[in-house]
Amino acid sequence: MDCGYRMMSEYLKREGYTINHKKVYRIMKNAKLLQTRITRDHSDKKYVKHRKVKTTRP
């Protein structure tokens, strides 16, 4: 199954296991089953480029 440790802990809870996400993280880290983190680029925010601030007083 291709999922992260939080989703895996939810699957295990549904199956009846009593385990939290921290222990699942440690187990998956030791078994080298963790996925790489997804980083998102937030540098292209277009709404900031065209924003005009109108002041009414100094």
C-alpha atoms as an extended CHARMM CRD file, in Angstrom:
* protein
*
        58  EXT
         1         1  MET       CA              0.0000000000        0.0000000000        0.0000000000  PROA      1               0.0000000000
         2         2  ASP       CA              1.4010000000        3.3870000000       -0.9540000000  PROA      2               0.0000000000
         3         3  CYS       CA              0.5020000000        5.8380000000        1.7920000000  PROA      3               0.0000000000
         4         4  GLY       CA              2.0560000000        7.9020000000        4.5620000000  PROA      4               0.0000000000
         5         5  TYR       CA              2.3240000000        7.0710000000        8.2190000000  PROA      5               0.0000000000
         6         6  ARG       CA             -0.7830000000        8.9860000000        9.2610000000  PROA      6               0.0000000000
         7         7  MET       CA             -2.9790000000        7.2590000000        6.7180000000  PROA      7               0.0000000000
         8         8  MET       CA             -1.3970000000        3.9320000000        7.6000000000  PROA      8               0.0000000000
         9         9  SER       CA             -2.1970000000        4.4890000000       11.2890000000  PROA      9               0.0000000000
        10        10  GLU       CA             -5.8390000000        5.1620000000       10.3480000000  PROA      10              0.0000000000
        11        11  TYR       CA             -5.9550000000        1.9400000000        8.3130000000  PROA      11              0.0000000000
        12        12  LEU       CA             -4.5180000000       -0.0010000000       11.2450000000  PROA      12              0.0000000000
        13        13  LYS       CA             -7.0610000000        1.5430000000       13.6440000000  PROA      13              0.0000000000
        14        14  ARG       CA             -9.8860000000        0.4800000000       11.3180000000  PROA      14              0.0000000000
        15        15  GLU       CA             -8.4900000000       -3.0660000000       11.3540000000  PROA      15              0.0000000000
        16        16  GLY       CA             -8.6970000000       -3.0920000000       15.1550000000  PROA      16              0.0000000000
        17        17  TYR       CA             -5.1010000000       -2.3200000000       16.1690000000  PROA      17              0.0000000000
        18        18  THR       CA             -4.4870000000        0.1200000000       19.0050000000  PROA      18              0.0000000000
        19        19  ILE       CA             -1.5810000000        2.1680000000       17.6840000000  PROA      19              0.0000000000
        20        20  ASN       CA             -0.9540000000        5.8800000000       17.2570000000  PROA      20              0.0000000000
        21        21  HSD       CA              0.7500000000        7.7550000000       14.4310000000  PROA      21              0.0000000000
        22        22  LYS       CA              4.0350000000        8.2420000000       16.3090000000  PROA      22              0.0000000000
        23        23  LYS       CA              4.6640000000        4.5280000000       16.7100000000  PROA      23              0.0000000000
        24        24  VAL       CA              3.6610000000        3.9040000000       13.0800000000  PROA      24              0.0000000000
        25        25  TYR       CA              6.1660000000        6.5900000000       12.0490000000  PROA      25              0.0000000000
        26        26  ARG       CA              8.9680000000        4.9270000000       14.0210000000  PROA      26              0.0000000000
        27        27  ILE       CA              8.1510000000        1.4850000000       12.6100000000  PROA      27              0.0000000000
        28        28  MET       CA              7.9660000000        2.7540000000        9.0380000000  PROA      28              0.0000000000
        29        29  LYS       CA             11.1880000000        4.7410000000        9.4820000000  PROA      29              0.0000000000
        30        30  ASN       CA             13.0800000000        1.6720000000       10.7030000000  PROA      30              0.0000000000
        31        31  ALA       CA             11.7070000000       -0.4020000000        7.8210000000  PROA      31              0.0000000000
        32        32  LYS       CA             12.5260000000        2.4300000000        5.3220000000  PROA      32              0.0000000000
        33        33  LEU       CA              8.9090000000        2.6430000000        4.1670000000  PROA      33              0.0000000000
        34        34  LEU       CA              8.4890000000        6.4010000000        4.5500000000  PROA      34              0.0000000000
        35        35  GLN       CA              7.8380000000        8.4410000000        1.4440000000  PROA      35              0.0000000000
        36        36  THR       CA              9.6760000000       11.6270000000        0.6060000000  PROA      36              0.0000000000
        37        37  ARG       CA              7.9340000000       14.7930000000        1.6400000000  PROA      37              0.0000000000
        38        38  ILE       CA              6.0130000000       16.7120000000       -0.9910000000  PROA      38              0.0000000000
        39        39  THR       CA              7.2240000000       20.3000000000       -1.1520000000  PROA      39              0.0000000000
        40        40  ARG       CA              5.0710000000       22.8340000000       -2.9010000000  PROA      40              0.0000000000
        41        41  ASP       CA              6.3880000000       26.0160000000       -4.4580000000  PROA      41              0.0000000000
        42        42  HSD       CA              4.4470000000       29.0410000000       -3.2530000000  PROA      42              0.0000000000
        43        43  SER       CA              6.5710000000       31.6650000000       -4.9950000000  PROA      43              0.0000000000
        44        44  ASP       CA              4.1440000000       32.2740000000       -7.8780000000  PROA      44              0.0000000000
        45        45  LYS       CA              1.3270000000       33.9170000000       -5.9510000000  PROA      45              0.0000000000
        46        46  LYS       CA             -0.2280000000       36.1570000000       -8.5520000000  PROA      46              0.0000000000
        47        47  TYR       CA             -2.6870000000       38.0010000000       -6.3330000000  PROA      47              0.0000000000
        48        48  VAL       CA              0.1140000000       39.8460000000       -4.5220000000  PROA      48              0.0000000000
        49        49  LYS       CA              1.6650000000       41.2760000000       -7.7120000000  PROA      49              0.0000000000
        50        50  HSD       CA             -1.4030000000       43.2720000000       -8.7480000000  PROA      50              0.0000000000
        51        51  ARG       CA             -2.4650000000       44.4690000000       -5.3210000000  PROA      51              0.0000000000
        52        52  LYS       CA             -2.7420000000       48.2280000000       -4.9030000000  PROA      52              0.0000000000
        53        53  VAL       CA             -2.8910000000       49.6020000000       -1.3870000000  PROA      53              0.0000000000
        54        54  LYS       CA             -5.0160000000       52.7270000000       -1.0620000000  PROA      54              0.0000000000
        55        55  THR       CA             -4.3600000000       54.7290000000        2.0670000000  PROA      55              0.0000000000
        56        56  THR       CA             -6.6490000000       57.4090000000        3.4190000000  PROA      56              0.0000000000
        57        57  ARG       CA             -4.1210000000       58.8940000000        5.8500000000  PROA      57              0.0000000000
        58        58  PRO       CA             -0.3960000000       58.7350000000        6.5140000000  PROA      58              0.0000000000
